Amino acid sequence: MTTLRKNIAEMAAYVPGMQPENEAEWVKLNTNENPYPPSPDVAKAILAEVGKDGANLRKYPDARSKKAREIAARLFKVDPAWVIMANGSDELLNNLIRAFVGEGERMAFVHPSYSYYATLSDIQGAQIDQFGLDDDFRLVDFPERYSGKLLFLTSPNAPLGFRFPNDYIRKLAGRCDGVLVVDEAYSDFADGSAMDLVEQCDNLIVTRTLSKSYSLAGMRLGLAVARPEVIAALDKIRDHYHLDRLALVAAEAALLDQDWLVENLVKIRKTREWFSSQLRELGYRVIPSQANFIFVTPPDLDAERVYQGLFERQILVRYFTEPLLKHGLRISIGTREEMETTLKAMTEIG
Ligand SMILES: *Cc1c(COP(=O)(O)O)cnc(C)c1O
């Protein structure tokens, strides 16, 4: 195909975490899924929406996601004009680049963070600036004024799990000519959020996902909070029926059941703290986590050996071959029982 755009021909495809076929036989701690089911209201709402013999599926969904936006707006204490729903937060990351970064223009993200940003900017044909992290988890050599069109800040950071404090995020926003997008995929597991800054900083956008904290990775649901003119731009770009009827009612039910969310968050955070302290006792270095995973380094720095040992025991964690991360493993927080199994295996592996 000689007419393919050059950047598409040359770019590498994104590689998602492995989803094993015989999933039930694995302890699966590699893609930060939630170990608990979503609110029971979600399945009820989906079944009701399907209707008798699937009759409702004949009709297009609400192209504006009006109800879900209103529920999210109430939750985040903003006007609904400040909210957009999405087919996974990945859709938002993609459309934010399309809205703000022209081909050949500059955009930035932190390294290490979510590697999908690189894929998306390659598709757009954008020029990438990457900023490393110092020992205090601050951006290295971030200029007094960054003239790129967009900066992605993953907070809590994936795969490391720390969170940027709000005063730092506010200062970064003040140094960006373009927009600062705070990807808060894990923020429900954290002690704070940049959501409070969206109204104060005129170039700040926050994205969230229902994949992790709401246990809905399989439904593909995300949302963003931003100024109405940004939301309006994102509304122009998206597919008009980007959320199907089942996803819409699932989002509404999940966002309404905050008690369910909080109950699961409490369990996961408790397990995270317990598992972290146990691994420290084994001599591991564990970065204090604000997410539903931890990044850990074995005493001999040979993370690949531990990965293999776990793999042989059908425990799947995430190992990154990339030089900055290859000394460690990212381990999702599962149920207490799953983490006990994992701890036992790690004790054996040594
Ligand atoms: C999981 C994840 C996403 C993607 O969320 P979806 O809503 O499932 O598309 C985005 N950003 C980060 C940092 C993530 O870990």
The ligand as a Gaussian input file, in Angstrom:
#p B3LYP/6-31G(d) Opt

LIG

0 1
 C       -6.394000       2.157000      31.856000
 C       -5.879000       3.502000      31.505000
 C       -6.513000       4.299000      30.557000
 C       -7.594000       3.763000      29.678000
 O       -8.808000       3.731000      30.223000
 P      -10.033000       3.191000      29.369000
 O      -11.154000       3.985000      29.921000
 O      -10.135000       1.737000      29.667000
 O       -9.786000       3.482000      27.927000
 C       -6.069000       5.588000      30.360000
 N       -4.996000       6.064000      31.018000
 C       -4.323000       5.313000      31.894000
 C       -3.139000       5.880000      32.577000
 C       -4.731000       4.012000      32.158000
 O       -4.051000       3.248000      32.991000

